[in-house]
């Protein structure tokens, strides 16, 4: 077997071993009261974990560090397993969705600038909620010394997603896909790229609606009162009967 053929066999084996080496889903569910549930899953393939454990010169417990970082940020962390993948699942409840300024966790080679901004344009009946996110994974790219393209192949096997579930359907969005319920939107986060998330959602302005309903009720009550009062005044007054004395 010549060197080129041997190199091809080795590279093919590595691609098979590292196929889908990392996958993660950062799921944010927004409730009607504007609170939110964060549910993050991040896992490595057993093949990658095995290769990392064989590297005695640079042994890194990536899953252990992920767990520690999530716990530091106040998440409840548990072990996560999905088929051939092993990782961590981190959950957290936030009282106000506006508290969410970033999604996920910065960790080693999967370092990223993940920012989420949620703003509201208030209207009289409906508010327009704008969700603008930025998942900058541009730092996750092969370096110049990767002449064999091995790093590039590994990076291409990273499967990361951002999932957003809303109480209502969005008016506009740039999601990669809309899931079955029509209120869940999912974006593919590409390694080596700056991934943008954009979504607009209309929600009722409950404060103004409550005031409007109260005003309408008061007006209706006032109209009914005036009609009843006018009806009472319009009724004819019967003359009093005068008794004639009996002689």
C-alpha positions as CSV (number, residue, x, y, z in Angstrom):
1,X,0.0,0.0,0.0
2,X,1.6,3.3,-1.1
3,X,1.7,6.3,1.3
4,X,-1.1,8.3,-0.4
5,X,-3.4,5.3,-0.1
6,X,-2.4,4.8,3.5
7,X,-3.0,8.5,4.3
8,X,-6.4,8.3,2.6
9,X,-7.4,5.2,4.7
10,X,-6.2,6.9,8.0
11,X,-8.1,10.2,7.2
12,X,-11.2,8.2,6.3
13,X,-11.0,6.3,9.5
14,X,-10.7,9.5,11.5
15,X,-13.7,11.1,9.8
16,X,-15.8,8.0,10.6
17,X,-14.6,8.0,14.2
18,X,-15.2,11.7,14.7
19,X,-18.5,11.9,12.7
20,X,-20.8,14.1,14.8
21,X,-18.2,14.4,17.5
22,X,-20.0,17.2,19.4
23,X,-23.6,18.1,19.5
24,X,-25.6,20.5,21.6
25,X,-29.0,22.1,21.9
26,X,-29.5,25.4,23.8
27,X,-33.3,25.5,24.4
28,X,-35.1,28.6,25.8
29,X,-38.8,28.4,26.6
30,X,-40.5,31.7,27.2
31,X,-43.7,31.6,29.3
32,X,-46.7,33.9,29.1
33,X,-45.7,35.7,32.3
34,X,-42.4,36.6,30.6
35,X,-40.4,34.1,32.8
36,X,-38.3,31.5,31.0
37,X,-37.0,28.0,31.3
38,X,-33.4,27.3,30.1
39,X,-32.6,23.7,29.1
40,X,-29.1,23.1,27.6
41,X,-27.8,19.8,26.4
42,X,-24.1,19.5,25.3
43,X,-22.6,16.1,24.6
44,X,-19.5,14.5,23.1
45,X,-19.3,11.2,21.1
46,X,-17.9,8.2,22.9
47,X,-15.2,8.0,20.2
48,X,-14.0,11.6,20.9
49,X,-14.0,11.0,24.6
50,X,-11.9,7.9,24.0
51,X,-9.4,9.7,21.8
52,X,-9.2,12.5,24.4
53,X,-8.5,10.1,27.2
54,X,-5.6,8.5,25.2
55,X,-3.9,11.8,24.9
56,X,-1.8,11.6,28.1
57,X,0.1,14.8,27.3
58,X,-3.1,16.9,27.3
59,X,-5.8,15.2,29.3
60,X,-8.8,17.6,29.7
61,X,-12.0,16.7,31.5
62,X,-14.1,18.8,29.2
63,X,-17.4,17.4,30.6
64,X,-16.3,18.0,34.2
65,X,-15.4,21.6,33.4
66,X,-18.7,22.2,31.6
67,X,-20.6,20.9,34.7
68,X,-18.5,23.1,37.0
69,X,-19.1,26.2,34.8
70,X,-22.8,25.6,34.6
71,X,-23.2,25.1,38.3
72,X,-21.2,28.3,38.9
73,X,-23.9,30.1,36.9
74,X,-26.7,28.7,39.0
75,X,-27.8,25.8,36.8
76,X,-29.0,22.4,38.0
77,X,-26.7,20.0,36.1
78,X,-27.3,16.3,35.5
79,X,-25.6,13.7,33.4
80,X,-26.9,13.5,29.8
81,X,-26.8,10.5,27.5
82,X,-28.3,10.1,24.1
83,X,-27.3,6.9,22.2
84,X,-23.5,7.2,21.6
85,X,-23.3,10.6,23.1
86,X,-22.4,11.5,26.7
87,X,-22.6,14.9,28.2
88,X,-24.4,17.3,30.6
89,X,-27.8,18.8,30.8
90,X,-28.2,22.1,32.5
91,X,-31.5,23.6,33.6
92,X,-32.4,27.0,35.1
93,X,-35.5,29.1,35.7
94,X,-35.4,32.9,35.2
95,X,-38.1,35.2,36.5
96,X,-37.7,37.7,33.6
97,X,-36.7,36.7,30.0
98,X,-34.8,40.0,29.8
99,X,-32.3,38.6,32.3
100,X,-31.0,36.3,29.6
101,X,-28.0,38.1,28.1
102,X,-26.2,35.1,26.8
103,X,-27.0,31.5,25.9
104,X,-24.8,28.5,26.6
105,X,-21.4,28.6,28.3
106,X,-17.9,29.6,27.2
107,X,-15.8,26.5,27.4
108,X,-12.4,25.7,26.0
109,X,-12.4,25.0,22.3
110,X,-16.1,25.7,22.1
111,X,-15.7,29.3,23.2
112,X,-18.2,31.6,21.7
113,X,-19.6,35.1,22.1
114,X,-23.3,34.3,22.6
115,X,-25.5,37.3,23.1
116,X,-29.3,37.6,23.2
117,X,-31.1,41.0,23.4
118,X,-34.9,41.2,23.9
119,X,-36.5,44.6,23.4
120,X,-40.2,45.7,23.4
121,X,-41.9,48.4,21.2
122,X,-45.0,49.2,23.2
123,X,-48.3,49.8,21.3
124,X,-51.7,50.7,22.5
125,X,-53.2,47.2,22.1
126,X,-50.2,45.1,21.0
127,X,-46.5,45.1,21.9
128,X,-43.9,44.0,19.4
129,X,-41.1,42.0,21.0
130,X,-37.8,41.9,19.1
131,X,-35.4,39.0,19.7
132,X,-31.9,39.6,18.3
133,X,-29.2,37.1,19.0
134,X,-25.6,36.7,18.0
135,X,-23.7,33.4,18.2
136,X,-20.3,34.2,17.1
137,X,-18.5,30.9,16.5
138,X,-16.0,32.4,14.0
139,X,-13.1,31.5,16.4
140,X,-13.9,27.8,15.9
141,X,-11.9,27.3,12.8
142,X,-8.8,25.4,11.7
143,X,-5.4,27.1,12.1
144,X,-2.9,27.6,9.4
145,X,-0.9,24.6,10.5
146,X,-3.8,22.2,9.6
147,X,-2.2,21.2,6.3
148,X,-4.0,17.8,6.3
149,X,-7.4,19.4,6.9
150,X,-8.0,17.3,10.0
151,X,-9.1,20.2,12.2
152,X,-11.4,21.4,9.5
153,X,-13.0,18.0,9.2
154,X,-13.5,17.8,13.0
155,X,-15.1,21.3,13.1
156,X,-17.5,20.4,10.3
157,X,-18.8,17.6,12.5
158,X,-19.9,19.9,15.3
159,X,-23.7,20.0,15.5
160,X,-25.0,22.9,17.7
161,X,-28.5,24.3,17.7
162,X,-30.4,27.1,19.4
163,X,-34.1,26.4,20.0
164,X,-36.6,29.0,21.1
165,X,-40.2,28.2,22.2
166,X,-42.7,31.0,22.5
167,X,-46.2,31.3,23.9
168,X,-47.4,32.6,20.5
169,X,-46.4,32.2,16.9
170,X,-43.8,34.7,15.6
171,X,-44.6,37.2,12.9
172,X,-41.1,37.2,11.4
173,X,-38.1,35.1,12.0
174,X,-34.9,33.7,10.2
175,X,-34.9,30.3,11.9
176,X,-33.4,27.3,10.1
177,X,-36.7,25.4,10.8
178,X,-40.1,25.7,12.5
179,X,-41.0,22.7,14.6
180,X,-44.3,20.9,14.7
181,X,-46.2,23.1,17.2
182,X,-45.5,26.3,15.1
183,X,-44.3,28.1,18.2
184,X,-40.8,26.5,18.4
185,X,-38.0,27.9,16.2
186,X,-34.6,26.3,15.7
187,X,-31.4,27.7,14.4
188,X,-28.4,25.7,13.2
189,X,-25.2,27.2,14.7
190,X,-22.4,26.8,12.2
191,X,-18.9,26.5,13.6
192,X,-16.5,29.1,12.1
193,X,-19.3,31.5,11.4
194,X,-21.2,34.4,13.0
195,X,-24.8,33.1,13.4
196,X,-27.5,35.7,13.7
197,X,-30.9,35.1,15.3
198,X,-33.8,37.4,14.5
199,X,-37.4,37.1,15.5
200,X,-40.4,39.4,16.0
201,X,-43.4,38.5,18.2
202,X,-46.6,40.4,18.9
203,X,-48.1,40.1,22.4
204,X,-51.2,41.9,23.9
205,X,-50.5,45.0,26.0
206,X,-52.4,43.8,29.1
207,X,-52.0,47.0,31.0
208,X,-53.7,49.1,28.3
209,X,-56.3,46.4,27.6
210,X,-57.2,46.2,31.3
211,X,-57.6,50.0,31.4
212,X,-59.7,50.0,28.2
213,X,-61.9,47.2,29.5
214,X,-62.4,49.1,32.8
215,X,-63.3,52.3,30.9
216,X,-65.8,50.5,28.7
217,X,-67.4,48.8,31.8
218,X,-67.7,52.2,33.5
219,X,-69.3,53.8,30.4
220,X,-71.8,51.0,30.0
221,X,-72.8,51.3,33.7
222,X,-73.2,55.0,33.3
223,X,-75.3,54.7,30.2
224,X,-77.6,52.1,31.9
225,X,-77.9,54.4,35.0
226,X,-78.9,57.4,32.8
227,X,-81.4,55.4,30.8
228,X,-83.1,54.0,34.0
229,X,-83.2,57.5,35.5
230,X,-84.7,59.0,32.3
231,X,-87.3,56.2,32.2
232,X,-88.2,56.8,35.8
233,X,-88.7,60.6,35.2
234,X,-90.9,59.9,32.1
235,X,-93.4,57.8,34.0
236,X,-96.7,59.8,34.6
237,X,-97.6,60.7,38.2
238,X,-101.0,59.4,39.2
239,X,-103.2,62.0,41.0
240,X,-103.9,61.4,44.7
241,X,-107.5,60.2,45.4
242,X,-109.5,62.7,47.6
243,X,-111.9,61.1,49.9
244,X,-115.4,62.7,50.1
245,X,-116.8,63.0,53.7
246,X,-120.0,61.0,54.3
247,X,-122.9,63.1,55.7
